[in-house]
Amino acid sequence: MRKPIIGVTPSVDEKNHRCLVQPGYLESIDRAGGLGLMLPLTDREEDIAQFIERCDGFLFVGGPDIEPWRYGQELLPECGPQNVQRDAMEWKLLTAALAADKPILGVCRGIQVLNALLGGTLYQDIPSQYETELTHEMGDPPYNRETHPIRVVEGTPLAELSHADGVNSRHHQAIQELAPGLEIMAYAADGIVEAVRMPEKRFVWAVQWHPEAFWEEAGMNLELFQKLVAAAK
């Protein structure tokens, strides 16, 4: 049986001039019954068109901060490094994938790209812009541990997955103003948005935490990838 092909956006190691994908993303897709394929770093229109043609779904992975001009803000000193090439690629790829109604899952940076592309804004730096006692940037590994609780919104599709009291957290940016067309599915205990979806699309979900760090374990985190793969079949 042919496995659904899930195109995975590449992380960029600028210091060593290479692209890569963290193994947990590919392992999670594999366990969910899909075939993960790392995409090359390009924003050429003809290449994006072939990605859309050949891939059954897409995973937008974690990574660096997003250029603030893309969501209508000036750069703050606390904003971290950005990668112009990756922003350009993911903007075009996500735009095309949404237009083609391809199944999409966003992780960490992925939820931020989705929100910014659709007209929302971001906190460039949670510690300096949002009063909270929660730790959203967990620091050193292991990453398969819960760092703060979440509240899943009742009645949303996320509430149908296995219950989880908390999530891991490795980010300093987050959704500020929610984009039109997005529905919130979960919050952190301090009110930071942790999961969204686009109700009018076949499957467009995004989470702020890192479910790929739990690929060896059953439960909600694996079920997120199972939902993506199922929608891509």
Disulfide bonds with the S-S distance in Angstrom:
none
